[in-house]
Amino acid sequence: MDQPDSNGIWYDVGNQDGVFVNNIVEGCVDGFFFEISKRVICAGNVFVNCDKGVRILNSTNAQVYHNTFVNAVASFERTERSAVNDHFGWHPSTGPAVRTGTGTVLWGTC
C-alpha cells in the first residue's frame, strides 16, 4: 500500500518453496507474481484494486488458498517459451518445462 502502482511482490526465475502469507496488497499491477519457479504457498492475503491480485506464470505446484480478492483476480498462465532467442538466454531454462503439469491448487478464494 506504500507504493501505489508498483509491480507488487515478484518471485522470478528459479525460486523454490516460497511463502507469502497474511499480507494486504493494494493498488498493484501484479499483487503477488510467481514466475518460472517451483512450489509456493500464497494464503490468507487480501488483494485490493490490483490488475491481477495473484499471477502464477509458467510455474509448478502453487498452492493458493484462503485469499480475499476485492476488485482483483487470480491468474494462472502457461506460455510457450524457449531459451532460444530469449532476452536473457538462461531465463526460461531455470524453471519447469512448458509441458510439465502444473500441480497447482486453488481453493477457498472469494
All heavy atoms as an XYZ file, in Angstrom:
848
protein
N       0.818     -1.183      0.000
C       0.000      0.000      0.000
C       0.869      1.258      0.000
O       0.395      2.326     -0.355
C      -0.928      0.015      1.220
C      -1.959     -1.094      1.156
S      -3.222     -1.182      2.450
C      -2.532     -0.376      3.832
N       2.123      1.123      0.406
C       3.013      2.281      0.487
C       3.547      2.729     -0.863
O       4.080      3.823     -0.978
C       4.197      1.981      1.410
C       3.753      1.728      2.838
O       2.707      2.269      3.240
O       4.439      0.978      3.540
N       3.443      1.867     -1.876
C       3.969      2.188     -3.199
C       2.918      1.901     -4.251
O       2.942      0.870     -4.919
C       5.240      1.377     -3.476
C       6.337      1.698     -2.494
C       7.584      0.878     -2.749
O       7.678      0.128     -3.701
N       8.555      1.036     -1.892
N       1.956      2.821     -4.420
C       0.876      2.575     -5.380
C       1.402      2.404     -6.801
O       2.424      2.974     -7.166
C      -0.006      3.817     -5.249
C       0.851      4.848     -4.606
C       1.869      4.123     -3.795
N       0.700      1.594     -7.578
C       1.034      1.297     -8.970
C       2.364      0.568     -9.127
O       2.980      0.602    -10.182
C       1.022      2.577     -9.828
C      -0.336      3.268     -9.779
O      -1.357      2.567     -9.909
O      -0.369      4.493     -9.585
N       2.831     -0.088     -8.072
C       4.059     -0.880     -8.184
C       3.734     -2.227     -8.813
O       2.573     -2.576     -9.024
C       4.687     -1.106     -6.808
O       3.948     -2.078     -6.084
N       4.742     -3.001     -9.094
C       4.539     -4.348     -9.621
C       4.243     -5.343     -8.515
O       4.017     -6.509     -8.783
C       5.759     -4.801    -10.423
C       5.744     -4.225    -11.816
O       4.690     -4.043    -12.407
N       6.899     -3.907    -12.338
N       4.269     -4.959     -7.279
C       3.956     -5.864     -6.178
C       5.138     -6.750     -5.818
O       6.290     -6.393     -6.018
N       4.828     -7.929     -5.285
C       5.853     -8.889     -4.874
C       6.076     -9.856     -6.027
O       5.145    -10.472     -6.520
C       5.402     -9.671     -3.618
C       5.072     -8.710     -2.473
C       6.448    -10.702     -3.221
C       6.224     -7.835     -2.035
N       7.334    -10.012     -6.448
C       7.635    -10.796     -7.632
C       8.725    -11.820     -7.326
O       9.872    -11.461     -7.076
C       8.103     -9.855     -8.731
C       8.199    -10.427    -10.116
C       8.162    -11.728    -10.500
C       8.380     -9.677    -11.317
N       8.287    -11.849    -11.846
C       8.430    -10.588    -12.385
C       8.501     -8.322    -11.588
C       8.603    -10.188    -13.691
C       8.675     -7.928    -12.890
C       8.720     -8.858    -13.940
N       8.335    -13.092     -7.325
C       9.299    -14.195     -7.241
C       9.554    -14.626     -8.680
O       8.653    -15.123     -9.338
C       8.704    -15.378     -6.484
C       8.568    -15.229     -4.987
C       7.700    -14.297     -4.424
C       9.282    -16.059     -4.132
C       7.555    -14.195     -3.046
C       9.141    -15.970     -2.756
C       8.280    -15.035     -2.229
O       8.125    -14.943     -0.870
N      10.768    -14.479     -9.166
C      11.033    -14.710    -10.580
C      12.232    -15.622    -10.782
O      13.257    -15.462    -10.129
C      11.288    -13.363    -11.273
C      11.380    -13.475    -12.783
O      10.975    -14.508    -13.338
O      11.864    -12.529    -13.415
N      12.102    -16.559    -11.678
C      13.166    -17.390    -12.221
C      13.877    -18.252    -11.180
O      14.809    -17.817    -10.521
C      14.210    -16.556    -12.993
C      15.233    -17.465    -13.636
C      13.544    -15.699    -14.053
N      13.392    -19.464    -11.057
C      14.101    -20.468    -10.279
C      13.871    -20.430     -8.782
O      14.571    -21.112     -8.037
N      12.919    -19.656     -8.311
C      12.621    -19.673     -6.877
C      11.948    -20.984     -6.507
O      11.211    -21.561     -7.301
C      11.690    -18.502     -6.515
C      12.438    -17.196     -6.463
O      13.139    -16.920     -5.512
N      12.309    -16.411     -7.517
N      12.195    -21.443     -5.285
C      11.583    -22.674     -4.805
C      11.131    -22.487     -3.368
O      11.785    -21.790     -2.583
C      12.584    -23.829     -4.866
C      12.989    -24.177     -6.278
C      13.914    -25.379     -6.326
O      13.938    -26.199     -5.417
N      14.667    -25.492     -7.395
N       9.999    -23.098     -3.044
C       9.491    -23.129     -1.676
C       9.200    -21.737     -1.114
O       9.502    -21.448      0.043
C      10.458    -23.891     -0.763
C      10.671    -25.315     -1.234
O       9.664    -25.968     -1.598
O      11.821    -25.777     -1.276
N       8.561    -20.898     -1.922
C       8.185    -19.563     -1.466
C       7.000    -19.599     -0.521
O       6.167    -20.497     -0.577
N       6.936    -18.607      0.354
C       5.822    -18.464      1.282
C       5.414    -16.998      1.296
O       6.233    -16.124      1.582
C       6.215    -18.910      2.706
C       5.068    -18.682      3.677
C       6.649    -20.361      2.724
N       4.135    -16.730      0.982
C       3.587    -15.383      1.011
C       2.253    -15.469      1.747
O       1.255    -15.899      1.195
C       3.403    -14.849     -0.413
C       3.057    -13.391     -0.480
C       3.990    -12.431     -0.146
C       1.798    -12.988     -0.873
C       3.678    -11.078     -0.205
C       1.461    -11.637     -0.942
C       2.411    -10.684     -0.601
N       2.243    -15.096      3.025
C       1.110    -15.365      3.903
C       0.733    -14.117      4.711
O       1.604    -13.423      5.235
C       1.458    -16.529      4.862
C       0.349    -16.780      5.853
C       1.761    -17.798      4.084
N      -0.591    -13.868      4.800
C      -1.175    -12.850      5.674
C      -0.688    -11.427      5.401
O      -0.227    -10.726      6.305
C      -0.943    -13.208      7.148
C      -1.663    -14.476      7.550
O      -2.681    -14.833      6.965
N      -1.135    -15.178      8.521
N      -0.819    -10.998      4.161
C      -0.443     -9.644      3.763
C      -1.655     -8.916      3.198
O      -2.613     -9.534      2.758
C       0.641     -9.693      2.674
C       1.896    -10.367      3.172
O       2.676     -9.765      3.883
N       2.081    -11.629      2.809
N      -1.576     -7.595      3.180
C      -2.549     -6.768      2.479
C      -1.803     -6.100      1.334
O      -0.785     -5.432      1.550
C      -3.166     -5.699      3.396
C      -3.911     -6.359      4.550
C      -4.103     -4.793      2.592
C      -4.396     -5.374      5.593
N      -2.298     -6.314      0.113
C      -1.664     -5.761     -1.082
C      -2.713     -4.946     -1.816
O      -3.779     -5.459     -2.141
C      -1.122     -6.895     -1.986
C      -0.440     -6.310     -3.201
C      -0.170     -7.789     -1.203
N      -2.394     -3.702     -2.102
C      -3.396     -2.823     -2.708
C      -2.777     -1.970     -3.807
O      -1.670     -1.445     -3.662
C      -4.001     -1.914     -1.643
C      -5.129     -1.055     -2.161
C      -5.848     -0.302     -1.066
O      -5.648     -0.621      0.122
O      -6.621      0.615     -1.402
N      -3.512     -1.849     -4.925
C      -3.148     -0.921     -5.995
C      -1.915     -1.307     -6.792
O      -1.189     -0.443     -7.264
N      -1.686     -2.602     -6.986
C      -0.506     -3.066     -7.722
C      -0.891     -3.594     -9.107
O      -2.035     -3.971     -9.336
C       0.191     -4.186     -6.963
S       0.930     -3.663     -5.420
N       0.077     -3.659     -9.979
C      -0.140     -4.303    -11.268
C      -0.349     -5.797    -11.030
O      -1.385     -6.353    -11.377
C       1.051     -4.045    -12.221
C       0.858     -4.803    -13.526
C       1.205     -2.551    -12.481
N       0.626     -6.461    -10.454
C       0.528     -7.861    -10.033
C       0.813     -7.878     -8.539
O       1.971     -7.717     -8.128
C       1.554     -8.741    -10.761
C       1.263     -8.871    -12.247
O       0.109     -9.116    -12.596
O       2.204     -8.731    -13.048
N      -0.202     -8.098     -7.729
C      -0.007     -8.079     -6.280
C       1.016     -9.093     -5.825
O       1.951     -8.774     -5.098
N       0.852    -10.350     -6.258
C       1.823    -11.414     -5.979
C       2.067    -12.156     -7.283
O       1.146    -12.727     -7.854
C       1.313    -12.386     -4.915
C       2.247    -13.532     -4.684
C       3.455    -13.334     -4.043
C       1.939    -14.796     -5.137
C       4.347    -14.387     -3.855
C       2.814    -15.859     -4.957
C       4.015    -15.649     -4.309
N       3.302    -12.154     -7.758
C       3.661    -12.736     -9.048
C       4.715    -13.807     -8.824
O       5.786    -13.539     -8.286
C       4.194    -11.623     -9.949
C       4.416    -12.008    -11.398
C       3.911    -13.164    -11.958
C       5.144    -11.159    -12.216
C       4.120    -13.483    -13.286
C       5.363    -11.465    -13.553
C       4.856    -12.626    -14.089
N       4.390    -15.048     -9.229
C       5.299    -16.192     -9.093
C       5.568    -16.713    -10.487
O       4.693    -17.283    -11.124
C       4.648    -17.262     -8.209
C       5.572    -18.317     -7.711
C       6.542    -18.031     -6.758
C       5.476    -19.617     -8.170
C       7.394    -19.020     -6.275
C       6.309    -20.618     -7.704
C       7.278    -20.312     -6.758
N       6.783    -16.516    -10.997
C       7.093    -16.799    -12.401
C       8.287    -17.737    -12.550
O       9.322    -17.544    -11.923
C       7.377    -15.493    -13.147
C       7.698    -15.710    -14.609
C       8.069    -14.430    -15.345
O       8.485    -13.461    -14.707
O       7.951    -14.429    -16.579
N       8.129    -18.732    -13.424
C       9.177    -19.688    -13.785
C       9.852    -20.228    -12.522
O      11.051    -20.197    -12.356
C      10.215    -19.064    -14.754
C       9.517    -18.390    -15.937
C      11.178    -20.143    -15.275
C      10.457    -17.654    -16.881
N       9.048    -20.714    -11.597
C       9.545    -21.177    -10.311
C       8.744    -22.393     -9.849
O       7.797    -22.801    -10.514
C       9.458    -20.040     -9.287
O      10.306    -18.970     -9.656
N       9.125    -22.958     -8.700
C       8.504    -24.190     -8.219
C       8.111    -24.066     -6.748
O       8.895    -23.580     -5.939
C       9.488    -25.357     -8.349
C       9.986    -25.604     -9.750
C      11.078    -26.662     -9.762
C      11.676    -26.806    -11.145
N      12.792    -27.748    -11.158
N       6.932    -24.509     -6.437
C       6.417    -24.631     -5.076
C       6.324    -23.285     -4.350
O       7.325    -22.701     -3.979
C       7.258    -25.610     -4.250
C       7.229    -27.031     -4.775
C       8.034    -27.978     -3.916
N       9.420    -27.559     -3.722
C      10.421    -27.827     -4.560
N      10.191    -28.503     -5.665
N      11.642    -27.431     -4.298
N       5.092    -22.871     -4.111
C       4.836    -21.676     -3.323
C       3.518    -21.837     -2.584
O       2.615    -22.522     -3.062
C       4.799    -20.395     -4.195
C       3.595    -20.374     -5.112
C       4.853    -19.139     -3.325
N       3.421    -21.243     -1.418
C       2.170    -21.141     -0.684
C       1.820    -19.659     -0.630
O       2.616    -18.831     -0.180
C       2.294    -21.698      0.740
C       2.556    -23.200      0.690
C       1.029    -21.391      1.554
C       2.894    -23.820      2.026
N       0.636    -19.334     -1.128
C       0.109    -17.969     -1.093
C      -1.240    -18.056     -0.396
O      -2.214    -18.491     -0.990
C      -0.013    -17.420     -2.513
S      -0.735    -15.775     -2.610
N      -1.289    -17.683      0.887
C      -2.502    -17.929      1.668
C      -2.781    -16.793      2.651
O      -1.855    -16.166      3.176
C      -2.351    -19.233      2.441
N      -4.081    -16.546      2.868
C      -4.504    -15.596      3.886
C      -4.247    -14.139      3.551
O      -4.268    -13.287      4.429
N      -4.024    -13.841      2.284
C      -3.736    -12.472      1.866
C      -5.005    -11.766      1.414
O      -5.992    -12.399      1.062
C      -2.726    -12.478      0.714
C      -1.439    -13.172      1.097
O      -0.681    -12.683      1.906
N      -1.214    -14.355      0.528
N      -4.950    -10.439      1.396
C      -6.043     -9.618      0.882
C      -5.479     -8.791     -0.263
O      -4.487     -8.072     -0.085
C      -6.618     -8.693      1.967
C      -7.716     -7.810      1.388
C      -7.144     -9.504      3.145
N      -6.105     -8.924     -1.454
C      -5.677     -8.187     -2.643
C      -6.790     -7.218     -3.029
O      -7.920     -7.637     -3.281
C      -5.381     -9.150     -3.793
C      -4.273    -10.110     -3.477
C      -4.544    -11.388     -3.013
C      -2.945     -9.731     -3.631
C      -3.523    -12.272     -2.710
C      -1.911    -10.612     -3.336
C      -2.201    -11.876     -2.873
N      -6.469     -5.926     -3.060
C      -7.461     -4.887     -3.311
C      -7.007     -4.014     -4.481
O      -5.865     -3.519     -4.480
C      -7.673     -4.009     -2.059
C      -8.721     -2.932     -2.314
C      -8.052     -4.855     -0.851
N      -7.890     -3.833     -5.459
C      -7.637     -2.932     -6.592
C      -6.304     -3.214     -7.298
O      -5.516     -2.305     -7.564
C      -7.686     -1.468     -6.146
C      -9.051     -1.082     -5.643
O     -10.068     -1.558     -6.139
N      -9.097     -0.228     -4.640
N      -6.060     -4.475     -7.600
C      -4.865     -4.878     -8.346
C      -5.297     -5.355     -9.736
O      -6.349     -5.978     -9.873
C      -4.134     -6.017     -7.641
S      -3.531     -5.617     -5.989
N      -4.494     -5.089    -10.766
C      -4.812     -5.631    -12.091
C      -4.943     -7.147    -11.994
O      -5.877     -7.735    -12.504
C      -3.742     -5.254    -13.107
C      -3.740     -3.762    -13.431
O      -4.701     -3.052    -13.057
O      -2.769     -3.307    -14.056
N      -3.972     -7.781    -11.348
C      -4.022     -9.201    -11.027
C      -3.567     -9.331     -9.582
O      -2.430     -8.997     -9.251
C      -3.120    -10.022    -11.950
C      -3.603    -10.032    -13.390
C      -2.727    -10.873    -14.280
C      -3.270    -10.839    -15.708
N      -2.383    -11.534    -16.640
N      -4.445     -9.809     -8.727
C      -4.066     -9.979     -7.327
C      -2.981    -11.028     -7.188
O      -1.948    -10.802     -6.579
N      -3.220    -12.202     -7.777
C      -2.236    -13.285     -7.807
C      -2.011    -13.643     -9.261
O      -2.961    -13.821    -10.020
C      -2.740    -14.526     -7.035
C      -1.813    -15.709     -7.243
C      -2.889    -14.215     -5.560
N      -0.762    -13.761     -9.646
C      -0.416    -14.193    -11.004
C       0.632    -15.295    -10.905
O       1.737    -15.071    -10.410
C       0.127    -13.027    -11.819
C       0.398    -13.407    -13.259
C       0.839    -12.193    -14.047
N       1.094    -12.541    -15.439
C       1.824    -11.811    -16.258
N       2.365    -10.682    -15.836
N       2.010    -12.193    -17.495
N       0.266    -16.481    -11.356
C       1.174    -17.621    -11.392
C       1.466    -17.884    -12.863
O       0.556    -18.193    -13.630
C       0.545    -18.873    -10.738
C       0.010    -18.567     -9.329
C       1.528    -20.030    -10.748
C       1.044    -18.174     -8.315
N       2.725    -17.757    -13.281
C       3.089    -17.875    -14.690
C       4.215    -18.888    -14.864
O       5.290    -18.746    -14.268
C       3.525    -16.508    -15.237
C       4.044    -16.480    -16.673
C       2.971    -16.895    -17.666
C       4.575    -15.089    -17.018
N       3.963    -19.911    -15.678
C       4.973    -20.911    -16.033
C       5.664    -21.493    -14.803
O       6.876    -21.668    -14.772
C       6.007    -20.312    -16.999
C       5.386    -19.928    -18.320
O       4.449    -20.567    -18.791
N       5.885    -18.873    -18.932
N       4.882    -21.782    -13.788
C       5.400    -22.332    -12.539
C       4.644    -23.610    -12.191
O       3.584    -23.881    -12.748
C       5.240    -21.311    -11.410
O       6.014    -20.166    -11.660
N       5.175    -24.372    -11.243
C       4.518    -25.599    -10.811
C       4.272    -25.574     -9.312
O       4.953    -24.881     -8.558
C       5.368    -26.845    -11.143
O       6.622    -26.739    -10.477
C       5.588    -26.993    -12.625
N       3.282    -26.348     -8.907
C       2.979    -26.597     -7.501
C       2.755    -25.330     -6.686
O       3.332    -25.146     -5.622
C       4.067    -27.465     -6.871
C       4.135    -28.816     -7.553
O       3.159    -29.552     -7.564
N       5.257    -29.117     -8.162
N       1.892    -24.467     -7.185
C       1.482    -23.283     -6.438
C       0.234    -23.622     -5.636
O      -0.736    -24.130     -6.186
C       1.200    -22.127     -7.384
N       0.254    -23.350     -4.361
C      -0.906    -23.545     -3.501
C      -1.434    -22.159     -3.141
O      -0.793    -21.416     -2.412
C      -0.525    -24.305     -2.242
C      -0.032    -25.717     -2.537
C       0.292    -26.458     -1.267
O      -0.476    -26.420     -0.302
N       1.429    -27.112     -1.251
N      -2.589    -21.828     -3.681
C      -3.192    -20.509     -3.494
C      -4.534    -20.728     -2.810
O      -5.456    -21.271     -3.422
C      -3.367    -19.786     -4.858
C      -4.011    -18.434     -4.665
C      -2.014    -19.661     -5.567
N      -4.650    -20.343     -1.546
C      -5.896    -20.596     -0.830
C      -6.134    -19.586      0.288
O      -5.227    -18.938      0.770
C      -5.944    -22.023     -0.290
C      -4.775    -22.431      0.566
C      -4.808    -22.261      1.937
C      -3.642    -23.006      0.001
C      -3.740    -22.645      2.731
C      -2.573    -23.396      0.786
C      -2.620    -23.214      2.148
O      -1.568    -23.586      2.925
N      -7.413    -19.442      0.640
C      -7.883    -18.554      1.705
C      -7.420    -17.115      1.518
O      -7.089    -16.422      2.483
C      -7.474    -19.072      3.082
C      -8.099    -20.382      3.429
N      -9.462    -20.575      3.443
C      -7.550    -21.575      3.730
C      -9.728    -21.827      3.767
N      -8.587    -22.463      3.937
N      -7.403    -16.649      0.275
C      -7.110    -15.251     -0.022
C      -8.419    -14.532     -0.316
O      -9.410    -15.146     -0.691
C      -6.190    -15.141     -1.247
C      -4.839    -15.779     -0.991
O      -4.026    -15.251     -0.261
N      -4.609    -16.943     -1.594
N      -8.409    -13.227     -0.164
C      -9.572    -12.405     -0.479
C      -9.200    -11.469     -1.616
O      -8.150    -10.817     -1.566
C     -10.016    -11.593      0.752
O     -10.338    -12.509      1.808
C     -11.235    -10.734      0.432
N     -10.063    -11.411     -2.641
C      -9.829    -10.565     -3.813
C     -10.953     -9.530     -3.906
O     -12.116     -9.899     -4.023
C      -9.801    -11.404     -5.095
C      -8.685    -12.408     -5.129
C      -8.832    -13.662     -4.558
C      -7.489    -12.091     -5.736
C      -7.810    -14.589     -4.583
C      -6.454    -13.009     -5.780
C      -6.605    -14.262     -5.191
N     -10.581     -8.256     -3.824
C     -11.534     -7.165     -3.964
C     -11.105     -6.345     -5.172
O     -10.041     -5.714     -5.147
C     -11.569     -6.275     -2.701
C     -12.545     -5.121     -2.888
C     -11.912     -7.102     -1.471
N     -11.903     -6.389     -6.225
C     -11.543     -5.728     -7.477
C     -10.156     -6.183     -7.957
O      -9.308     -5.375     -8.342
C     -11.594     -4.201     -7.339
C     -11.586     -3.507     -8.688
O     -12.023     -4.061     -9.683
N     -11.058     -2.303     -8.714
N      -9.927     -7.472     -7.880
C      -8.667     -8.097     -8.306
C      -8.990     -9.529     -8.721
O     -10.003    -10.080     -8.308
C      -7.643     -8.072     -7.173
N      -8.134    -10.133     -9.524
C      -8.353    -11.500     -9.989
C      -7.147    -12.364     -9.685
O      -6.059    -11.866     -9.412
C      -8.640    -11.538    -11.517
C      -9.875    -10.733    -11.855
C      -7.429    -11.048    -12.304
N      -7.346    -13.669     -9.777
C      -6.247    -14.633     -9.733
C      -6.047    -15.150    -11.154
O      -7.013    -15.484    -11.837
C      -6.560    -15.781     -8.785
N      -4.807    -15.211    -11.596
C      -4.497    -15.622    -12.967
C      -3.445    -16.721    -12.942
O      -2.389    -16.563    -12.318
C      -3.982    -14.405    -13.748
O      -3.592    -14.775    -15.037
N      -3.750    -17.831    -13.647
C      -2.823    -18.954    -13.736
C      -2.525    -19.162    -15.209
O      -3.420    -19.518    -15.973
C      -3.444    -20.206    -13.105
C      -3.774    -19.982    -11.655
C      -4.993    -19.437    -11.280
C      -2.845    -20.276    -10.679
C      -5.298    -19.199     -9.952
C      -3.126    -20.042     -9.344
C      -4.348    -19.506     -8.984
N      -1.276    -18.928    -15.612
C      -0.942    -18.864    -17.031
C       0.234    -19.782    -17.384
O       1.155    -19.947    -16.599
C      -0.555    -17.425    -17.406
C      -1.586    -16.379    -17.025
C      -1.052    -14.961    -17.160
O      -0.273    -14.686    -18.091
O      -1.397    -14.131    -16.317
N       0.139    -20.350    -18.593
C       1.257    -21.077    -19.198
C       1.468    -20.473    -20.570
O       0.515    -20.257    -21.319
C       0.937    -22.563    -19.364
C       0.693    -23.317    -18.104
C       1.905    -23.479    -17.253
N       2.774    -24.540    -17.748
C       3.978    -24.782    -17.240
N       4.445    -24.056    -16.286
N       4.697    -25.752    -17.709
N       2.700    -20.180    -20.916
C       3.023    -19.669    -22.235
C       4.128    -20.516    -22.843
O       4.905    -21.145    -22.130
C       3.501    -18.196    -22.180
O       4.693    -18.122    -21.392
C       2.426    -17.294    -21.604
N       4.175    -20.554    -24.160
C       5.291    -21.208    -24.838
C       6.520    -20.340    -24.620
O       6.458    -19.124    -24.697
C       5.000    -21.325    -26.338
C       3.914    -22.325    -26.664
C       4.328    -23.763    -26.355
O       5.527    -24.095    -26.418
O       3.429    -24.547    -26.029
N       7.616    -20.964    -24.323
C       8.851    -20.211    -24.172
C      10.019    -21.134    -24.459
O       9.904    -22.346    -24.364
C       8.964    -19.607    -22.783
C       9.123    -20.632    -21.700
C       9.199    -19.992    -20.327
N       9.737    -20.905    -19.353
C       9.098    -21.931    -18.812
N       7.865    -22.176    -19.169
N       9.671    -22.717    -17.949
N      11.144    -20.559    -24.771
C      12.329    -21.327    -25.102
C      13.553    -20.490    -24.787
O      13.524    -19.261    -24.853
C      12.311    -21.685    -26.594
O      13.551    -22.177    -26.993
N      14.653    -21.143    -24.447
C      15.901    -20.418    -24.203
C      16.491    -19.878    -25.508
O      17.336    -18.996    -25.485
C      16.912    -21.329    -23.505
N      16.019    -20.394    -26.647
C      16.496    -19.914    -27.938
C      15.941    -18.520    -28.179
O      14.740    -18.277    -28.073
C      16.053    -20.873    -29.073
C      16.490    -20.334    -30.419
C      16.603    -22.262    -28.828
N      16.798    -17.578    -28.487
C      16.439    -16.182    -28.750
C      15.744    -15.507    -27.568
O      15.052    -14.513    -27.736
C      15.551    -16.071    -30.002
C      16.275    -16.526    -31.248
O      17.460    -16.258    -31.396
N      15.579    -17.206    -32.129
N      15.927    -16.027    -26.373
C      15.371    -15.388    -25.187
C      16.219    -14.182    -24.830
O      17.437    -14.169    -25.044
C      15.341    -16.376    -24.017
C      14.733    -15.760    -22.776
O      13.527    -15.470    -22.809
O      15.470    -15.562    -21.792
N      15.596    -13.177    -24.258
C      16.299    -11.945    -23.886
C      17.524    -12.238    -23.018
O      18.576    -11.654    -23.186
C      15.334    -11.002    -23.170
C      15.958     -9.728    -22.706
N      16.343     -8.742    -23.587
C      16.281     -9.294    -21.466
C      16.875     -7.742    -22.909
N      16.832     -8.055    -21.621
N      17.373    -13.171    -22.046
C      18.470    -13.496    -21.148
C      19.208    -14.771    -21.538
O      20.278    -15.039    -21.031
C      17.950    -13.653    -19.717
C      17.288    -12.418    -19.189
C      15.918    -12.363    -19.050
C      18.039    -11.309    -18.833
C      15.304    -11.233    -18.553
C      17.434    -10.172    -18.343
C      16.057    -10.130    -18.198
N      18.590    -15.598    -22.392
C      19.199    -16.866    -22.772
C      18.943    -17.959    -21.756
O      18.414    -19.009    -22.080
N      19.300    -17.746    -20.514
C      19.149    -18.750    -19.458
C      17.774    -18.696    -18.803
O      17.361    -19.625    -18.140
C      20.196    -18.521    -18.366
C      20.153    -17.114    -17.834
C      20.868    -16.054    -18.288
C      19.317    -16.611    -16.793
N      20.536    -14.924    -17.599
C      19.587    -15.222    -16.667
C      18.367    -17.176    -15.959
C      18.946    -14.412    -15.739
C      17.721    -16.362    -15.031
C      18.020    -14.992    -14.935
N      17.061    -17.628    -18.965
C      15.839    -17.327    -18.209
C      14.823    -18.466    -18.190
O      14.498    -18.973    -17.125
C      15.248    -16.031    -18.772
C      14.100    -15.477    -18.015
N      12.800    -15.692    -18.390
C      14.054    -14.687    -16.928
C      12.003    -15.057    -17.558
N      12.739    -14.435    -16.658
N      14.298    -18.924    -19.317
C      13.262    -19.950    -19.257
C      13.779    -21.331    -18.896
O      13.015    -22.174    -18.457
C      12.652    -19.946    -20.658
C      13.616    -19.267    -21.528
C      14.500    -18.422    -20.661
N      15.062    -21.573    -19.062
C      15.584    -22.911    -18.775
C      15.706    -23.176    -17.275
O      15.939    -24.298    -16.864
C      16.941    -23.106    -19.460
O      17.893    -22.210    -18.927
N      15.544    -22.165    -16.428
C      15.683    -22.354    -14.987
C      14.414    -22.852    -14.316
O      14.460    -23.337    -13.200
C      16.099    -21.039    -14.302
O      15.081    -20.073    -14.540
C      17.423    -20.542    -14.810
N      13.280    -22.712    -14.975
C      12.009    -23.136    -14.385
C      11.554    -24.465    -14.927
O      12.295    -25.144    -15.651
N      10.328    -24.857    -14.592
C       9.793    -26.126    -15.088
C       9.550    -26.061    -16.595
O       9.327    -24.994    -17.152
C       8.472    -26.261    -14.327
C       8.114    -24.867    -13.930
C       9.403    -24.136    -13.737
N       9.613    -27.219    -17.238
C       9.381    -27.284    -18.678
C       7.961    -26.836    -18.998
O       7.042    -26.985    -18.195
C       9.598    -28.703    -19.183
N       7.782    -26.292    -20.182
C       6.474    -25.793    -20.600
C       5.431    -26.897    -20.540
O       4.300    -26.668    -20.137
C       6.555    -25.182    -22.014
C       5.167    -24.847    -22.542
C       7.425    -23.945    -22.013
N       5.769    -28.099    -20.928
C       4.809    -29.197    -20.972
C       4.603    -29.871    -19.617
O       3.823    -30.793    -19.493
C       5.260    -30.246    -21.992
C       5.374    -29.681    -23.390
C       3.994    -29.496    -24.010
N       4.141    -28.945    -25.343
C       3.463    -27.921    -25.800
N       2.570    -27.329    -25.049
N       3.654    -27.467    -27.013
N       5.294    -29.430    -18.574
C       5.162    -30.021    -17.254
C       3.789    -29.709    -16.676
O       3.317    -28.589    -16.767
C       6.246    -29.452    -16.308
O       7.523    -29.747    -16.848
C       6.138    -30.051    -14.922
N       3.154    -30.705    -16.057
C       1.879    -30.455    -15.373
C       2.092    -29.450    -14.252
O       3.136    -29.427    -13.619
N       1.104    -28.643    -13.987
C       1.314    -27.545    -13.053
C       1.253    -27.946    -11.590
O       1.921    -27.363    -10.774
C       0.285    -26.418    -13.296
O      -1.009    -26.926    -13.060
C       0.415    -25.865    -14.692
N       0.413    -28.906    -11.219
C       0.302    -29.282     -9.814
C      -0.251    -28.169     -8.940
O      -0.078    -28.170     -7.737
N      -0.921    -27.206     -9.534
C      -1.390    -26.035     -8.806
C      -2.720    -26.311     -8.114
O      -3.579    -26.979     -8.655
C      -1.521    -24.831     -9.764
O      -0.212    -24.516    -10.232
C      -2.116    -23.632     -9.089
N      -2.856    -25.776     -6.909
C      -4.082    -25.915     -6.124
C      -4.640    -24.520     -5.873
O      -3.941    -23.630     -5.413
C      -3.782    -26.583     -4.770
C      -5.031    -26.626     -3.896
C      -3.220    -27.971     -4.974
N      -5.916    -24.326     -6.190
C      -6.613    -23.067     -5.921
C      -7.907    -23.415     -5.221
O      -8.735    -24.131     -5.772
C      -6.898    -22.308     -7.214
C      -7.824    -21.101     -7.088
C      -7.181    -20.010     -6.248
C      -8.193    -20.577     -8.471
N      -8.083    -22.920     -3.997
C      -9.341    -23.179     -3.306
C      -9.544    -22.183     -2.189
O      -8.615    -21.546     -1.730
C      -9.421    -24.601     -2.787
C      -8.336    -25.013     -1.859
C      -7.082    -25.406     -2.196
C      -8.399    -25.086     -0.433
N      -6.361    -25.718     -1.073
C      -7.139    -25.523      0.015
C      -9.382    -24.808      0.493
C      -6.852    -25.703      1.366
C      -9.093    -24.990      1.841
C      -7.839    -25.437      2.259
N     -10.767    -22.014     -1.800
C     -11.125    -21.165     -0.679
C     -10.966    -19.677     -0.941
O     -10.856    -18.903     -0.015
N     -10.928    -19.261     -2.211
C     -10.787    -17.838     -2.508
C     -12.161    -17.221     -2.704
O     -13.128    -17.900     -3.010
C      -9.931    -17.607     -3.751
O     -10.537    -18.266     -4.854
C      -8.528    -18.112     -3.561
N     -12.236    -15.929     -2.529
C     -13.513    -15.250     -2.762
C     -13.255    -13.874     -3.358
O     -12.158    -13.400     -3.342
C     -14.295    -15.116     -1.478
S     -13.472    -14.221     -0.170
